[in-house]
Amino acid sequence: MKSSPAPKLDKADMGLHLKRRDYERQLIELQNKLTRIQQAYLFSGRSAVIVFEGWDAAGKGGTIRRISAALDPRSFKVWPIGPPRNYYKQRHFLLRFMERLPPAGAITAFDRSWYGRVLVERVEELTPTARWKSAYREINDFERMITDDGIRLVKLFFHITPEEQLKRLEARLRDPLKRWKLSYEDFRNRGRWNDYVEAIDEMFEKTSTPSAPWHLIPANQKKYARIAAMTQIMEHLAADVVLAPPALDEGTLAEAQKHFDIEESLLDSLRGRTE
C-alpha cells in the first residue's frame, strides 16, 4: 500500500466551509450510510476503531454526537479519555486502550486516545523523554496489531486556529449549558501552543502509516469539520463492505409467510436476491 505524505498543520486550508443547506443534506446522507455500515458490521462480525484527537474546543464532541445519533448504542461505544488512574499509571500506557477495543460486530470511538503519550505527556513533561520517544514505535506496533487483526482504524485530528479557539472558549463561558466543558487547563494550554504544534506535527510524521494514516480536519467551521470527519469515517469503514440488508434465513421467512401476505418482489429482497 502506497503511503500518502503525513499531514502538517500549516498546510491545512482553514477557510473551508459549508453552507447550511449543503451541511444539512450531507449530514442526513452520511448518518443514513453510517446506520447501514453499523448493520453490516453487526451481521458480518467486522469491527472498527475511530480516534478523535484535536485542540481543545475544536469540535470533536459535536461530531461524535452527530455520529452517535445515527448508531445503535448497543454496538457503538464512546470512550472519553482523561488522565489515567493509579492502576494504569503502574502499567503499560497502552493497556487501558487494549481493554477497550471493540468486540466483533462493534464500533468504538476514542475521544482522545493513546496519542496523549506523545502530546500532553510530552509537552507537560509528565513522561520521561526516552519513554515518550519510544512510544512512536509502540503505537505503530499496536495499530499494526489491531489492523492485522481485521479492525478498521480511522484517525482524525481536528485543527483550529488560536483565534477561533478563543472565541469558542468565550462562548462556553457565556453558555450555562456548555460551561461544564471549560477548565483552567484550556487557558493554560494556550500558552504552550507552539510546543503542541511541534508535538502534533512530529506525531503525524512518525505515526501516519499506510495502514493507519492520519486525517487532518480543518475545523474553523464546525459544519465543514463534521461533514469532513464523517466522510472519512464512512469511506474507510464502507470500503469493500456489502451494505445491502442481510438476507433472512429460510426458517424465519417461512414463519413470516404464515402471518403476512408477502409479495414476490419483497420475498426476493428478503432472500437477498437482486436483479
C-alpha positions as protocol buffer text, in pm:
chain_id: "A"
residue {
  index: 1
  type: MET
  ca { x: 0 y: 0 z: 0 }
}
residue {
  index: 2
  type: LYS
  ca { x: 141 y: 335 z: -106 }
}
residue {
  index: 3
  type: SER
  ca { x: 186 y: 583 z: 176 }
}
residue {
  index: 4
  type: SER
  ca { x: 47 y: 937 z: 146 }
}
residue {
  index: 5
  type: PRO
  ca { x: 253 y: 1225 z: 283 }
}
residue {
  index: 6
  type: ALA
  ca { x: 194 y: 1290 z: 652 }
}
residue {
  index: 7
  type: PRO
  ca { x: -26 y: 1594 z: 713 }
}
residue {
  index: 8
  type: LYS
  ca { x: 114 y: 1918 z: 856 }
}
residue {
  index: 9
  type: LEU
  ca { x: -83 y: 2175 z: 1049 }
}
residue {
  index: 10
  type: ASP
  ca { x: 41 y: 2473 z: 848 }
}
residue {
  index: 11
  type: LYS
  ca { x: -77 y: 2311 z: 524 }
}
residue {
  index: 12
  type: ALA
  ca { x: -443 y: 2295 z: 630 }
}
residue {
  index: 13
  type: ASP
  ca { x: -689 y: 2524 z: 448 }
}
residue {
  index: 14
  type: MET
  ca { x: -860 y: 2685 z: 746 }
}
residue {
  index: 15
  type: GLY
  ca { x: -1106 y: 2877 z: 529 }
}
residue {
  index: 16
  type: LEU
  ca { x: -1302 y: 2570 z: 419 }
}
residue {
  index: 17
  type: HIS
  ca { x: -1673 y: 2595 z: 498 }
}
residue {
  index: 18
  type: LEU
  ca { x: -2017 y: 2464 z: 404 }
}
residue {
  index: 19
  type: LYS
  ca { x: -2348 y: 2640 z: 355 }
}
residue {
  index: 20
  type: ARG
  ca { x: -2621 y: 2536 z: 596 }
}
residue {
  index: 21
  type: ARG
  ca { x: -2835 y: 2376 z: 323 }
}
residue {
  index: 22
  type: ASP
  ca { x: -2544 y: 2165 z: 196 }
}
residue {
  index: 23
  type: TYR
  ca { x: -2447 y: 2073 z: 551 }
}
residue {
  index: 24
  type: GLU
  ca { x: -2795 y: 1953 z: 645 }
}
residue {
  index: 25
  type: ARG
  ca { x: -2833 y: 1749 z: 325 }
}
residue {
  index: 26
  type: GLN
  ca { x: -2492 y: 1583 z: 360 }
}
residue {
  index: 27
  type: LEU
  ca { x: -2541 y: 1518 z: 730 }
}
residue {
  index: 28
  type: ILE
  ca { x: -2859 y: 1320 z: 667 }
}
residue {
  index: 29
  type: GLU
  ca { x: -2694 y: 1122 z: 387 }
}
residue {
  index: 30
  type: LEU
  ca { x: -2390 y: 1039 z: 599 }
}
residue {
  index: 31
  type: GLN
  ca { x: -2595 y: 940 z: 902 }
}
residue {
  index: 32
  type: ASN
  ca { x: -2801 y: 704 z: 685 }
}
residue {
  index: 33
  type: LYS
  ca { x: -2484 y: 548 z: 545 }
}
residue {
  index: 34
  type: LEU
  ca { x: -2336 y: 508 z: 893 }
}
residue {
  index: 35
  type: THR
  ca { x: -2653 y: 329 z: 1005 }
}
residue {
  index: 36
  type: ARG
  ca { x: -2615 y: 84 z: 715 }
}
residue {
  index: 37
  type: ILE
  ca { x: -2246 y: 39 z: 792 }
}
residue {
  index: 38
  type: GLN
  ca { x: -2322 y: -47 z: 1154 }
}
residue {
  index: 39
  type: GLN
  ca { x: -2579 y: -307 z: 1046 }
}
residue {
  index: 40
  type: ALA
  ca { x: -2331 y: -459 z: 801 }
}
residue {
  index: 41
  type: TYR
  ca { x: -2065 y: -477 z: 1072 }
}
residue {
  index: 42
  type: LEU
  ca { x: -2306 y: -631 z: 1320 }
}
residue {
  index: 43
  type: PHE
  ca { x: -2403 y: -913 z: 1084 }
}
residue {
  index: 44
  type: SER
  ca { x: -2058 y: -970 z: 934 }
}
residue {
  index: 45
  type: GLY
  ca { x: -1863 y: -956 z: 1262 }
}
residue {
  index: 46
  type: ARG
  ca { x: -1640 y: -671 z: 1145 }
}
residue {
  index: 47
  type: SER
  ca { x: -1525 y: -409 z: 1394 }
}
residue {
  index: 48
  type: ALA
  ca { x: -1375 y: -61 z: 1383 }
}
residue {
  index: 49
  type: VAL
  ca { x: -1198 y: 199 z: 1596 }
}
residue {
  index: 50
  type: ILE
  ca { x: -1230 y: 574 z: 1542 }
}
residue {
  index: 51
  type: VAL
  ca { x: -972 y: 800 z: 1707 }
}
residue {
  index: 52
  type: PHE
  ca { x: -1068 y: 1163 z: 1774 }
}
residue {
  index: 53
  type: GLU
  ca { x: -779 y: 1396 z: 1854 }
}
residue {
  index: 54
  type: GLY
  ca { x: -754 y: 1773 z: 1827 }
}
residue {
  index: 55
  type: TRP
  ca { x: -726 y: 2104 z: 2003 }
}
residue {
  index: 56
  type: ASP
  ca { x: -949 y: 2194 z: 2296 }
}
residue {
  index: 57
  type: ALA
  ca { x: -1285 y: 2325 z: 2164 }
}
residue {
  index: 58
  type: ALA
  ca { x: -1208 y: 2202 z: 1811 }
}
residue {
  index: 59
  type: GLY
  ca { x: -1544 y: 2026 z: 1771 }
}
residue {
  index: 60
  type: LYS
  ca { x: -1470 y: 1661 z: 1845 }
}
residue {
  index: 61
  type: GLY
  ca { x: -1765 y: 1624 z: 2079 }
}
residue {
  index: 62
  type: GLY
  ca { x: -2014 y: 1778 z: 1837 }
}
residue {
  index: 63
  type: THR
  ca { x: -1904 y: 1540 z: 1564 }
}
residue {
  index: 64
  type: ILE
  ca { x: -1928 y: 1241 z: 1797 }
}
residue {
  index: 65
  type: ARG
  ca { x: -2284 y: 1344 z: 1888 }
}
residue {
  index: 66
  type: ARG
  ca { x: -2387 y: 1352 z: 1520 }
}
residue {
  index: 67
  type: ILE
  ca { x: -2236 y: 1007 z: 1468 }
}
residue {
  index: 68
  type: SER
  ca { x: -2398 y: 871 z: 1784 }
}
residue {
  index: 69
  type: ALA
  ca { x: -2738 y: 992 z: 1663 }
}
residue {
  index: 70
  type: ALA
  ca { x: -2712 y: 751 z: 1369 }
}
residue {
  index: 71
  type: LEU
  ca { x: -2585 y: 444 z: 1554 }
}
residue {
  index: 72
  type: ASP
  ca { x: -2740 y: 190 z: 1789 }
}
residue {
  index: 73
  type: PRO
  ca { x: -2562 y: 227 z: 2127 }
}
residue {
  index: 74
  type: ARG
  ca { x: -2573 y: -148 z: 2179 }
}
residue {
  index: 75
  type: SER
  ca { x: -2285 y: -189 z: 1934 }
}
residue {
  index: 76
  type: PHE
  ca { x: -2134 y: 160 z: 1938 }
}
residue {
  index: 77
  type: LYS
  ca { x: -1928 y: 274 z: 2235 }
}
residue {
  index: 78
  type: VAL
  ca { x: -1760 y: 610 z: 2300 }
}
residue {
  index: 79
  type: TRP
  ca { x: -1468 y: 617 z: 2545 }
}
residue {
  index: 80
  type: PRO
  ca { x: -1381 y: 967 z: 2676 }
}
residue {
  index: 81
  type: ILE
  ca { x: -1014 y: 953 z: 2771 }
}
residue {
  index: 82
  type: GLY
  ca { x: -868 y: 1157 z: 3055 }
}
residue {
  index: 83
  type: PRO
  ca { x: -564 y: 1118 z: 3279 }
}
residue {
  index: 84
  type: PRO
  ca { x: -503 y: 753 z: 3376 }
}
residue {
  index: 85
  type: ARG
  ca { x: -595 y: 645 z: 3726 }
}
residue {
  index: 86
  type: ASN
  ca { x: -329 y: 496 z: 3952 }
}
residue {
  index: 87
  type: TYR
  ca { x: -399 y: 137 z: 3841 }
}
residue {
  index: 88
  type: TYR
  ca { x: -299 y: 224 z: 3484 }
}
residue {
  index: 89
  type: LYS
  ca { x: -13 y: 454 z: 3582 }
}
residue {
  index: 90
  type: GLN
  ca { x: 161 y: 144 z: 3715 }
}
residue {
  index: 91
  type: ARG
  ca { x: 118 y: -46 z: 3386 }
}
residue {
  index: 92
  type: HIS
  ca { x: 199 y: -2 z: 3020 }
}
residue {
  index: 93
  type: PHE
  ca { x: 22 y: 304 z: 2882 }
}
residue {
  index: 94
  type: LEU
  ca { x: -150 y: 107 z: 2607 }
}
residue {
  index: 95
  type: LEU
  ca { x: -320 y: -138 z: 2843 }
}
residue {
  index: 96
  type: ARG
  ca { x: -632 y: 69 z: 2910 }
}
residue {
  index: 97
  type: PHE
  ca { x: -686 y: 108 z: 2536 }
}
residue {
  index: 98
  type: MET
  ca { x: -636 y: -260 z: 2465 }
}
residue {
  index: 99
  type: GLU
  ca { x: -906 y: -335 z: 2720 }
}
residue {
  index: 100
  type: ARG
  ca { x: -1148 y: -103 z: 2538 }
}
residue {
  index: 101
  type: LEU
  ca { x: -1106 y: -235 z: 2184 }
}
residue {
  index: 102
  type: PRO
  ca { x: -1439 y: -337 z: 2028 }
}
residue {
  index: 103
  type: PRO
  ca { x: -1569 y: -693 z: 2017 }
}
residue {
  index: 104
  type: ALA
  ca { x: -1670 y: -848 z: 1685 }
}
residue {
  index: 105
  type: GLY
  ca { x: -1952 y: -656 z: 1520 }
}
residue {
  index: 106
  type: ALA
  ca { x: -1897 y: -334 z: 1715 }
}
residue {
  index: 107
  type: ILE
  ca { x: -1758 y: 15 z: 1655 }
}
residue {
  index: 108
  type: THR
  ca { x: -1563 y: 204 z: 1921 }
}
residue {
  index: 109
  type: ALA
  ca { x: -1474 y: 574 z: 1930 }
}
residue {
  index: 110
  type: PHE
  ca { x: -1198 y: 718 z: 2148 }
}
residue {
  index: 111
  type: ASP
  ca { x: -1247 y: 1083 z: 2243 }
}
residue {
  index: 112
  type: ARG
  ca { x: -873 y: 1139 z: 2285 }
}
residue {
  index: 113
  type: SER
  ca { x: -657 y: 833 z: 2285 }
}
residue {
  index: 114
  type: TRP
  ca { x: -317 y: 669 z: 2326 }
}
residue {
  index: 115
  type: TYR
  ca { x: -172 y: 971 z: 2148 }
}
residue {
  index: 116
  type: GLY
  ca { x: -179 y: 1158 z: 2477 }
}
residue {
  index: 117
  type: ARG
  ca { x: 157 y: 989 z: 2537 }
}
residue {
  index: 118
  type: VAL
  ca { x: 326 y: 1193 z: 2263 }
}
residue {
  index: 119
  type: LEU
  ca { x: 115 y: 1507 z: 2304 }
}
residue {
  index: 120
  type: VAL
  ca { x: 13 y: 1621 z: 2653 }
}
residue {
  index: 121
  type: GLU
  ca { x: 254 y: 1387 z: 2835 }
}
residue {
  index: 122
  type: ARG
  ca { x: 538 y: 1512 z: 2618 }
}
residue {
  index: 123
  type: VAL
  ca { x: 456 y: 1883 z: 2633 }
}
residue {
  index: 124
  type: GLU
  ca { x: 371 y: 1886 z: 3004 }
}
residue {
  index: 125
  type: GLU
  ca { x: 675 y: 1669 z: 3084 }
}
residue {
  index: 126
  type: LEU
  ca { x: 461 y: 1404 z: 3254 }
}
residue {
  index: 127
  type: THR
  ca { x: 666 y: 1123 z: 3099 }
}
residue {
  index: 128
  type: PRO
  ca { x: 1045 y: 1091 z: 3069 }
}
residue {
  index: 129
  type: THR
  ca { x: 1175 y: 1191 z: 2726 }
}
residue {
  index: 130
  type: ALA
  ca { x: 1304 y: 843 z: 2647 }
}
residue {
  index: 131
  type: ARG
  ca { x: 961 y: 693 z: 2717 }
}
residue {
  index: 132
  type: TRP
  ca { x: 752 y: 926 z: 2502 }
}
residue {
  index: 133
  type: LYS
  ca { x: 1006 y: 895 z: 2220 }
}
residue {
  index: 134
  type: SER
  ca { x: 980 y: 515 z: 2231 }
}
residue {
  index: 135
  type: ALA
  ca { x: 601 y: 548 z: 2222 }
}
residue {
  index: 136
  type: TYR
  ca { x: 602 y: 622 z: 1848 }
}
residue {
  index: 137
  type: ARG
  ca { x: 730 y: 273 z: 1775 }
}
residue {
  index: 138
  type: GLU
  ca { x: 500 y: 118 z: 2036 }
}
residue {
  index: 139
  type: ILE
  ca { x: 197 y: 296 z: 1892 }
}
residue {
  index: 140
  type: ASN
  ca { x: 279 y: 190 z: 1537 }
}
residue {
  index: 141
  type: ASP
  ca { x: 318 y: -169 z: 1655 }
}
residue {
  index: 142
  type: PHE
  ca { x: -12 y: -150 z: 1845 }
}
residue {
  index: 143
  type: GLU
  ca { x: -200 y: -9 z: 1548 }
}
residue {
  index: 144
  type: ARG
  ca { x: -46 y: -264 z: 1312 }
}
residue {
  index: 145
  type: MET
  ca { x: -153 y: -538 z: 1552 }
}
residue {
  index: 146
  type: ILE
  ca { x: -517 y: -430 z: 1561 }
}
residue {
  index: 147
  type: THR
  ca { x: -541 y: -367 z: 1186 }
}
residue {
  index: 148
  type: ASP
  ca { x: -377 y: -705 z: 1116 }
}
residue {
  index: 149
  type: ASP
  ca { x: -650 y: -850 z: 1337 }
}
residue {
  index: 150
  type: GLY
  ca { x: -909 y: -706 z: 1099 }
}
residue {
  index: 151
  type: ILE
  ca { x: -1013 y: -396 z: 1294 }
}
residue {
  index: 152
  type: ARG
  ca { x: -1066 y: -89 z: 1075 }
}
residue {
  index: 153
  type: LEU
  ca { x: -886 y: 214 z: 1219 }
}
residue {
  index: 154
  type: VAL
  ca { x: -967 y: 579 z: 1140 }
}
residue {
  index: 155
  type: LYS
  ca { x: -756 y: 857 z: 1296 }
}
residue {
  index: 156
  type: LEU
  ca { x: -886 y: 1215 z: 1287 }
}
residue {
  index: 157
  type: PHE
  ca { x: -723 y: 1535 z: 1411 }
}
residue {
  index: 158
  type: PHE
  ca { x: -941 y: 1846 z: 1442 }
}
residue {
  index: 159
  type: HIS
  ca { x: -740 y: 2162 z: 1381 }
}
residue {
  index: 160
  type: ILE
  ca { x: -847 y: 2518 z: 1464 }
}
residue {
  index: 161
  type: THR
  ca { x: -661 y: 2847 z: 1485 }
}
residue {
  index: 162
  type: PRO
  ca { x: -578 y: 3009 z: 1821 }
}
residue {
  index: 163
  type: GLU
  ca { x: -820 y: 3293 z: 1741 }
}
residue {
  index: 164
  type: GLU
  ca { x: -1109 y: 3056 z: 1672 }
}
residue {
  index: 165
  type: GLN
  ca { x: -1033 y: 2859 z: 1987 }
}
residue {
  index: 166
  type: LEU
  ca { x: -1052 y: 3174 z: 2198 }
}
residue {
  index: 167
  type: LYS
  ca { x: -1395 y: 3258 z: 2051 }
}
residue {
  index: 168
  type: ARG
  ca { x: -1523 y: 2912 z: 2139 }
}
residue {
  index: 169
  type: LEU
  ca { x: -1385 y: 2926 z: 2491 }
}
residue {
  index: 170
  type: GLU
  ca { x: -1567 y: 3254 z: 2544 }
}
residue {
  index: 171
  type: ALA
  ca { x: -1887 y: 3100 z: 2407 }
}
residue {
  index: 172
  type: ARG
  ca { x: -1853 y: 2819 z: 2661 }
}
residue {
  index: 173
  type: LEU
  ca { x: -1800 y: 3072 z: 2936 }
}
residue {
  index: 174
  type: ARG
  ca { x: -2122 y: 3255 z: 2846 }
}
residue {
  index: 175
  type: ASP
  ca { x: -2342 y: 2950 z: 2786 }
}
residue {
  index: 176
  type: PRO
  ca { x: -2457 y: 2782 z: 3111 }
}
residue {
  index: 177
  type: LEU
  ca { x: -2517 y: 2454 z: 2927 }
}
residue {
  index: 178
  type: LYS
  ca { x: -2161 y: 2447 z: 2790 }
}
residue {
  index: 179
  type: ARG
  ca { x: -1979 y: 2594 z: 3088 }
}
residue {
  index: 180
  type: TRP
  ca { x: -1902 y: 2249 z: 3228 }
}
residue {
  index: 181
  type: LYS
  ca { x: -1661 y: 2195 z: 2937 }
}
residue {
  index: 182
  type: LEU
  ca { x: -1444 y: 2488 z: 3043 }
}
residue {
  index: 183
  type: SER
  ca { x: -1140 y: 2436 z: 3265 }
}
residue {
  index: 184
  type: TYR
  ca { x: -827 y: 2613 z: 3382 }
}
residue {
  index: 185
  type: GLU
  ca { x: -625 y: 2379 z: 3161 }
}
residue {
  index: 186
  type: ASP
  ca { x: -800 y: 2512 z: 2849 }
}
residue {
  index: 187
  type: PHE
  ca { x: -648 y: 2854 z: 2907 }
}
residue {
  index: 188
  type: ARG
  ca { x: -313 y: 2737 z: 3041 }
}
residue {
  index: 189
  type: ASN
  ca { x: -257 y: 2512 z: 2739 }
}
residue {
  index: 190
  type: ARG
  ca { x: -286 y: 2811 z: 2506 }
}
residue {
  index: 191
  type: GLY
  ca { x: 46 y: 2931 z: 2645 }
}
residue {
  index: 192
  type: ARG
  ca { x: 207 y: 2613 z: 2509 }
}
residue {
  index: 193
  type: TRP
  ca { x: 50 y: 2639 z: 2162 }
}
residue {
  index: 194
  type: ASN
  ca { x: 379 y: 2631 z: 1970 }
}
residue {
  index: 195
  type: ASP
  ca { x: 504 y: 2337 z: 2176 }
}
residue {
  index: 196
  type: TYR
  ca { x: 187 y: 2147 z: 2088 }
}
residue {
  index: 197
  type: VAL
  ca { x: 223 y: 2236 z: 1718 }
}
residue {
  index: 198
  type: GLU
  ca { x: 572 y: 2083 z: 1722 }
}
residue {
  index: 199
  type: ALA
  ca { x: 447 y: 1772 z: 1901 }
}
residue {
  index: 200
  type: ILE
  ca { x: 146 y: 1729 z: 1670 }
}
residue {
  index: 201
  type: ASP
  ca { x: 349 y: 1760 z: 1350 }
}
residue {
  index: 202
  type: GLU
  ca { x: 604 y: 1509 z: 1479 }
}
residue {
  index: 203
  type: MET
  ca { x: 319 y: 1277 z: 1575 }
}
residue {
  index: 204
  type: PHE
  ca { x: 186 y: 1297 z: 1218 }
}
residue {
  index: 205
  type: GLU
  ca { x: 531 y: 1234 z: 1073 }
}
residue {
  index: 206
  type: LYS
  ca { x: 608 y: 931 z: 1287 }
}
residue {
  index: 207
  type: THR
  ca { x: 267 y: 763 z: 1313 }
}
residue {
  index: 208
  type: SER
  ca { x: 86 y: 832 z: 985 }
}
residue {
  index: 209
  type: THR
  ca { x: 137 y: 491 z: 823 }
}
residue {
  index: 210
  type: PRO
  ca { x: -9 y: 324 z: 512 }
}
residue {
  index: 211
  type: SER
  ca { x: -241 y: 107 z: 722 }
}
residue {
  index: 212
  type: ALA
  ca { x: -325 y: 380 z: 976 }
}
residue {
  index: 213
  type: PRO
  ca { x: -294 y: 726 z: 819 }
}
residue {
  index: 214
  type: TRP
  ca { x: -383 y: 1049 z: 993 }
}
residue {
  index: 215
  type: HIS
  ca { x: -665 y: 1264 z: 851 }
}
residue {
  index: 216
  type: LEU
  ca { x: -630 y: 1634 z: 929 }
}
residue {
  index: 217
  type: ILE
  ca { x: -969 y: 1804 z: 962 }
}
residue {
  index: 218
  type: PRO
  ca { x: -973 y: 2186 z: 921 }
}
residue {
  index: 219
  type: ALA
  ca { x: -1228 y: 2273 z: 1188 }
}
residue {
  index: 220
  type: ASN
  ca { x: -1262 y: 2652 z: 1200 }
}
residue {
  index: 221
  type: GLN
  ca { x: -1616 y: 2597 z: 1072 }
}
residue {
  index: 222
  type: LYS
  ca { x: -1794 y: 2326 z: 1269 }
}
residue {
  index: 223
  type: LYS
  ca { x: -2028 y: 2230 z: 985 }
}
residue {
  index: 224
  type: TYR
  ca { x: -1742 y: 2166 z: 746 }
}
residue {
  index: 225
  type: ALA
  ca { x: -1545 y: 1972 z: 1008 }
}
residue {
  index: 226
  type: ARG
  ca { x: -1835 y: 1741 z: 1093 }
}
residue {
  index: 227
  type: ILE
  ca { x: -1901 y: 1652 z: 732 }
}
residue {
  index: 228
  type: ALA
  ca { x: -1531 y: 1609 z: 651 }
}
residue {
  index: 229
  type: ALA
  ca { x: -1477 y: 1382 z: 951 }
}
residue {
  index: 230
  type: MET
  ca { x: -1791 y: 1175 z: 893 }
}
residue {
  index: 231
  type: THR
  ca { x: -1700 y: 1137 z: 525 }
}
residue {
  index: 232
  type: GLN
  ca { x: -1357 y: 998 z: 616 }
}
residue {
  index: 233
  type: ILE
  ca { x: -1518 y: 757 z: 861 }
}
residue {
  index: 234
  type: MET
  ca { x: -1783 y: 645 z: 615 }
}
residue {
  index: 235
  type: GLU
  ca { x: -1539 y: 592 z: 327 }
}
residue {
  index: 236
  type: HIS
  ca { x: -1291 y: 393 z: 537 }
}
residue {
  index: 237
  type: LEU
  ca { x: -1549 y: 178 z: 715 }
}
residue {
  index: 238
  type: ALA
  ca { x: -1752 y: 109 z: 400 }
}
residue {
  index: 239
  type: ALA
  ca { x: -1460 y: 10 z: 175 }
}
residue {
  index: 240
  type: ASP
  ca { x: -1515 y: -342 z: 36 }
}
residue {
  index: 241
  type: VAL
  ca { x: -1814 y: -393 z: 267 }
}
residue {
  index: 242
  type: VAL
  ca { x: -2153 y: -508 z: 137 }
}
residue {
  index: 243
  type: LEU
  ca { x: -2406 y: -260 z: 275 }
}
residue {
  index: 244
  type: ALA
  ca { x: -2720 y: -430 z: 146 }
}
residue {
  index: 245
  type: PRO
  ca { x: -2955 y: -551 z: 422 }
}
residue {
  index: 246
  type: PRO
  ca { x: -2880 y: -912 z: 521 }
}
residue {
  index: 247
  type: ALA
  ca { x: -3099 y: -1188 z: 382 }
}
residue {
  index: 248
  type: LEU
  ca { x: -3341 y: -1365 z: 614 }
}
residue {
  index: 249
  type: ASP
  ca { x: -3285 y: -1733 z: 676 }
}
residue {
  index: 250
  type: GLU
  ca { x: -3548 y: -1961 z: 526 }
}
residue {
  index: 251
  type: GLY
  ca { x: -3684 y: -2066 z: 866 }
}
residue {
  index: 252
  type: THR
  ca { x: -3761 y: -1710 z: 966 }
}
residue {
  index: 253
  type: LEU
  ca { x: -3900 y: -1635 z: 621 }
}
residue {
  index: 254
  type: ALA
  ca { x: -4130 y: -1939 z: 633 }
}
residue {
  index: 255
  type: GLU
  ca { x: -4270 y: -1831 z: 969 }
}
residue {
  index: 256
  type: ALA
  ca { x: -4321 y: -1476 z: 842 }
}
residue {
  index: 257
  type: GLN
  ca { x: -4518 y: -1608 z: 543 }
}
residue {
  index: 258
  type: LYS
  ca { x: -4762 y: -1774 z: 783 }
}
residue {
  index: 259
  type: HIS
  ca { x: -4854 y: -1432 z: 922 }
}
residue {
  index: 260
  type: PHE
  ca { x: -4815 y: -1194 z: 629 }
}
residue {
  index: 261
  type: ASP
  ca { x: -4915 y: -1184 z: 265 }
}
residue {
  index: 262
  type: ILE
  ca { x: -4569 y: -1114 z: 121 }
}
residue {
  index: 263
  type: GLU
  ca { x: -4542 y: -1018 z: -245 }
}
residue {
  index: 264
  type: GLU
  ca { x: -4284 y: -1189 z: -467 }
}
residue {
  index: 265
  type: SER
  ca { x: -4066 y: -880 z: -506 }
}
residue {
  index: 266
  type: LEU
  ca { x: -4033 y: -850 z: -130 }
}
residue {
  index: 267
  type: LEU
  ca { x: -3963 y: -1222 z: -97 }
}
residue {
  index: 268
  type: ASP
  ca { x: -3674 y: -1188 z: -339 }
}
residue {
  index: 269
  type: SER
  ca { x: -3541 y: -894 z: -140 }
}
residue {
  index: 270
  type: LEU
  ca { x: -3572 y: -1081 z: 189 }
}
residue {
  index: 271
  type: ARG
  ca { x: -3379 y: -1370 z: 38 }
}
residue {
  index: 272
  type: GLY
  ca { x: -3104 y: -1130 z: -70 }
}
residue {
  index: 273
  type: ARG
  ca { x: -3180 y: -1163 z: -438 }
}
residue {
  index: 274
  type: THR
  ca { x: -3133 y: -862 z: -660 }
}
residue {
  index: 275
  type: GLU
  ca { x: -3190 y: -810 z: -1030 }
}
